[in-house]
Amino acid sequence: MRAMILEENGPIESAPLHPIELPDPWPAPNEIRIKVQASAICRTDLHIIEGEMPLKKRPIVPGHQAVGIIDMVGRNCKRFKQGQRVGISWLRETCGTCLYCGGGQENLCEASKYTGYHSDGGFAQYAVASEDFVYEIPKVFEAAEA
């Protein structure tokens, strides 16, 4: 698959992302694979790319505002099916057991991990994500709008 990868931080105008061919990712049992249709870039991506947030994984495929069609589901997935359109969130993983997770404030979990920061994100043809942290996108929105 084609992807944009960040190996070293740098100002965005220095073009620190570069295209690369990577193996297609495969979903773990609780993950889905999304064929990316569109991916936005937000200020958090710029913080990562420009080095305002230290890299947690190097190299990394940034991008956490991706929308696409599910083309593969892990064997334990129950919420989504192949062919559904979903969006990938910034929040990628939590412990699921702490006070914050139990209270619906997963973003405050001390064990949280993030898409395009701890694991590869949506600046690629395909991305994988836990089905717990993707959201169905209503058909009324085009991919770029979502």
C-alpha positions in Angstrom: 0.0 0.0 0.0 1.0 3.6 -0.5 1.5 5.7 2.6 2.9 9.0 3.8 5.5 8.3 6.5 7.3 10.4 9.0 10.8 9.3 10.0 12.2 12.6 11.4 10.3 15.6 12.7 10.6 18.9 10.8 8.6 22.0 9.9 5.7 21.1 7.6 7.1 23.4 4.9 10.2 21.3 4.8 8.1 18.3 3.6 9.0 15.8 6.4 6.5 13.3 5.2 7.4 11.2 2.2 5.6 8.6 0.2 6.5 4.9 0.7 5.2 1.5 -0.1 4.4 -0.6 2.9 2.8 -4.1 3.3 -1.0 -4.0 3.7 -1.9 -4.1 7.4 -3.9 -7.0 8.8 -6.5 -6.5 11.6 -6.0 -8.2 14.9 -9.0 -10.1 16.3 -10.6 -7.0 17.7 -9.7 -4.7 14.8 -11.1 -3.7 11.5 -9.2 -2.7 8.3 -10.4 0.4 6.5 -9.7 1.3 2.9 -9.1 5.0 3.4 -11.2 7.3 1.2 -10.1 10.6 2.9 -8.0 11.8 5.7 -7.8 15.3 7.1 -4.8 16.9 8.8 -5.4 18.6 12.0 -3.3 20.6 14.5 -2.4 17.5 16.5 -0.9 15.9 13.3 1.2 19.1 12.9 2.3 18.9 16.5 3.5 15.3 15.8 5.1 16.1 12.4 6.8 19.2 13.6 8.1 17.7 16.8 6.0 19.6 19.3 5.0 16.1 20.6 7.8 13.6 20.9 7.5 10.6 18.5 6.3 7.5 20.3 6.8 5.3 17.2 9.4 5.9 14.5 8.7 5.8 11.6 5.0 6.6 11.9 2.1 7.0 9.4 0.2 10.0 10.9 -3.4 10.8 10.5 -6.3 10.2 12.9 -9.1 11.9 11.0 -9.6 9.2 8.4 -12.8 8.0 6.8 -13.2 4.8 4.7 -14.9 1.6 3.9 -14.3 -1.5 6.1 -12.8 -4.2 3.9 -11.8 -6.7 6.5 -12.9 -7.5 10.1 -11.0 -9.3 12.8 -12.5 -12.6 14.0 -13.8 -11.1 17.3 -15.5 -8.0 15.8 -19.2 -7.7 16.4 -20.1 -4.0 15.9 -19.2 -3.6 12.2 -19.3 -5.5 9.0 -17.4 -5.4 5.7 -18.7 -2.6 3.5 -19.7 -0.1 6.2 -18.2 3.4 6.1 -16.5 4.5 9.3 -14.3 7.2 10.8 -11.1 6.5 12.8 -10.7 8.5 16.0 -7.7 10.0 17.7 -8.2 7.8 20.7 -7.1 4.3 19.7 -6.8 2.3 22.9 -7.5 2.5 26.7 -7.2 0.2 29.7 -11.0 -0.1 29.9 -10.9 -0.6 33.7 -9.8 2.7 35.3 -12.0 5.2 36.9 -12.0 7.4 33.8 -12.8 4.5 31.4 -15.6 3.4 33.7 -17.0 6.9 33.8 -17.1 7.6 30.1 -13.9 9.8 30.2 -11.6 7.4 28.3 -9.6 10.3 26.9 -8.2 10.8 30.4 -7.1 7.2 30.8 -3.4 7.1 31.8 -2.9 4.1 29.6 -4.5 5.6 26.5 -2.9 5.3 23.1 -3.5 7.4 20.0 -3.9 6.8 16.2 -1.1 8.3 14.1 1.0 8.7 17.3 1.4 5.3 19.0 0.2 3.3 15.9 0.0 4.0 12.2 -2.9 6.2 11.1 -4.8 7.2 8.0 -2.3 8.8 5.7 -2.3 5.6 3.8 -4.4 3.4 1.5 -5.4 1.2 4.5 -5.5 1.6 8.2 -6.4 -0.7 11.1 -8.2 0.3 14.2 -10.0 -1.3 17.2 -13.7 -1.5 16.5 -14.2 0.1 19.9 -12.8 3.4 18.6 -14.3 3.8 15.1 -17.6 5.4 14.4 -20.1 4.8 11.6 -20.3 7.7 9.2 -23.9 8.5 8.0 -24.4 8.2 4.3 -25.6 11.8 4.1 -21.9 12.9 4.3 -19.3 12.4 1.6 -16.0 11.1 2.8 -14.2 14.4 2.5 -17.0 16.2 4.3 -16.9 13.7 7.2 
